[in-house]
Amino acid sequence: MAFHEYPVTQDYRISRKVLGVGINGKVVECEHRQSGDKFALKVLRDTQKARREVELHVMASGHGHVVSVHDVYKNSYNGVDCLLVVMENMKGGELFNRIQERGQKAFTEREAAGIVNEICSAVAHLHRMSIAHRDLKPENLLYVTTASNAALKLTDFGFAKKTDESEPQGLKTACFTPYYCAPEVLGTEKYDKSCDLWSIGVIMYILLCGYPPFYSQHGQPMSPGMKAKIKSGQYTFPSPEWDCVSEAAKDLIRKLLRTEPTERITIEQTMEHKWISHYRRVPDTPLFTSSNLNDQREQWTDMQDEMEATLASMRVGPENIQIKSLGDSNNKLLAKRRKGGASPKDDPMDDIKEEEKDDEEEKMIS
Amino acid sequence: MASVPSSSSLPVSHVRRHEDVSTPSAPPTKRSNNQSQPPESYEPNTWLQQQREQEQQKKLAAENIKKQSIEATGNNEMVGEEEEDILSKPCGPHKRRFQFVMIRNITFAIPEGYDVEPNSIEYLGGGSFGNVIKTSAVCRDGLRRYVAIKKMREPFFDPHHARRIFRETKLLQLMRHDNIICALDIYTPDEENDFRDVYVVTEFAGRSLYQILKQQRDYGRRVLTDEHIKFIIYQIIRALKYIHSANIIHRDLKPGNLALTDDSDLMILDFGLARSLEKKDTSLTQYVQTRWYRSPEVIYWKIDSYTNLADMWSLGCIAAELLTGEPLFPGDEPNAQYQRITQLCGSPDEELLTKIENDNSSAIKAVIQSYTTHKRRNFRDVFSAHNPSEDFIDLLEKLLVLDPEKRITVEEAIQHPYLAEFSLPEDEPRADHIFDLDDSQARTRFEWRDAVWKEIMNYKRLSSSPLIPGEADR
């Protein structure tokens, strides 16, 4: 899709209504001047990363379960180049809000299977094009309208990645250096895609019970050790929510939440799993989901934060690079340059003294 | 969460024989650029191809045997017990013993004394010039160090390639500076009459800035703070002061050639392209740096006589990238890159155009004049979104100057106020002599091979070099 270079305001009237905030920019409502149709407008600073996001979103657009992109403008504001992405306006809101708000009529396993099937078809579409979304979470799943048969669509390609090239075209040349080429550059396709499958597993789990799989204990606030639990795959199917959930559903969840990315099933295998391939014949069992979601409204943001953090750590790939702050660095050049060489790190006695002080303080308190 | 493929899951296997093929993973990219090279004597390389084919077959055969034995015993770790058997007979110029270890389908000869446990070897990456693994070794000073072993890819494929290997082995020995990688070992398991493989061992210097910047881009997570950036720039300049004082131009400064440890130690890696300015040299080739970091005089004009100020331009590109997280001039091809450069730095002025005309021809000047002219932009405005300090912008302004004669030199840059907090002139050494690489005359690849053999023979081991068992007795 070619970018329009003329001002977006020529075609659209921009409202002040903020619809959401994506990782790379905010989304406001806009209206097409001729038709009066409402759209969502995402404003991104024109960087390589933003170009990548737009390029991949445009590429994926057109599928029934992917939010479609209508127009892209490249405009400049106060000397800052921006990309403006006009997208389908998703009036139906987020996936779980809708389930939370239904109240009287119970949400069933068959409905859950229908939803997971929609998500899977979007992910399968992306993976077929060698795109990993890598940010598949409840906030990025939106309904087109509030109608009960509205389609669920995936959005926000801010972390999406083309898996069949190690780098966007231009960058390839930058890495023919014989030393220290990132090992993760090689053979990460499976790794990047498996992140989306894990997300599907988590979302499916929440759909079936109303709380996330990695909980310190059901009903209690999220434990800070959630990461460790996810890593070791510690989750259960507690009573009573899971008592009447089908064995097929649990089987699929187990396969999606495998801790080793290479052992996790692919999207094709997921689509072939009978709980998805025969989603219309999944038992119509009523679930605890709506009421549990309502009970745990307050913990929902914690859950979002944890899921975001986990996805971020998965996206980091095989290696999580961290550089110590200069103050904490054990660096010879720096040590020479610190006035008088009086860095506390230079003298191990300083540390010991401090520890003693702490001990004394503790004694005084006790 | 996703468990991380650890080094233990690497396909490391031990083989007893010394066979090899070139790796399929990295295409021989740069060789196609040979059209830009000065004419050199290219011997027909059919015998080389034949040899490679033979090697391939031998390797396949060896693999089959290995597979069978693994299937038969069901035991993948049959190595440890017969350690003694695994080492080769003493061979190579120094009669050392080696273990041949297969990593990602590449056979590495690892000298006795290095850690060869499969779990301790990590594949770091490959490029057009070789493949690199990381392991550790006990060194002569008694410390255990992480080392990077680079196996050169077909080092004597052609004279151009062979010369680069020579330059790199030479410079890695000559350079002695905290911020420049140096060779801890250079070896081959081959005998002189069958000398094919060159291994260069350096200290493991951390991840490359390319990896770090890529991670920042890919995952939207900032790893480098403003203080890191300043200290990185300081260390690059500190290294360049030494390099330039030795009359060497690095010519290939880019994030991929700079390594950074967790403790912010910066190392310049890879001198394959560096070249001595000592001899009057008319064959400096224009296809040297990754183009994004190349200075305009290298890409577009004065291609025959560029100076070490080309490195300062590269530093400017790197500094800006550290600030913004994005490459500064990512042109897909030279024209697009020229557009980006002039859009930021302005088109050449009359004075520069005159210099270009005098140094080259009016044709180049005419081409330059045919491009759209741009005014130099205000750097403060351009980079304002990233809140750089005034001093940073001032240094950047002085680095990214089209006319190299007006660009800041390394000796000036190291005194720039931006770096004042790190300045310590008595600890910013220059080289004590000018390095003459003696590599400018054309030689055949066999002559280069002999020169590299000599380098290996004469390599002086350092106190930080890996210990050869029994070394003290020899």
Interface residues (C-beta under 8 A of the other chain):
Chain A: I23 N24 R45 T47 Q48 K49 G79 V80 G158 F159 K161 E167 Q169 G170 L171 T173 A174 C175 F176 T177 P178 Y179 Y180 C181 A182 P183 V185 L186 Y191 S194 C195 W198 K227 I230 K231 T259 E260 P261 T262 T310 A312 S313 M314 R315 V316 G317 P318 E319 I321 Q322 I323 K324 S325 L326 S329 N330 N331 K332 L333 L334 K336 R337
Chain B: M1 A2 S3 V4 P5 S25 A26 T29 K30 E122 Y123 L124 G125 G126 G127 S128 F129 G130 N131 V132 A148 K150 D178 A205 R207 S208 Y210 Q211 I212 K214 Q215 R217 D218 Y219 G220 R221 V223 L224 T225 E227 H228 F231 Q235 R238 K254 P255 G256 N257 A259 L260 D262 D263 S264 D265 L269 D270 G272 T290 R291 W292 E326 P327 P330 G331 D332 D381 A385 E421 F422 L424 D427
